[in-house]
């Protein structure tokens, strides 16, 4: 897991604990990265099965 992936994981995890899904704008502001870079890192986390999106509940699941 890269530093950016670890940072995104922590941000998503911490915000999800309070029932708030972070927007792409939240992630851009907190990481200082552009949208494309963030999307690639989140896709990597999903492909590594670190994150999973639950469509029914509209929330993240964590490993």
Helices and strands as residue ranges (DSSP letters): H 3-17, H 24-31, H 35-47, E 51-54, E 59-62
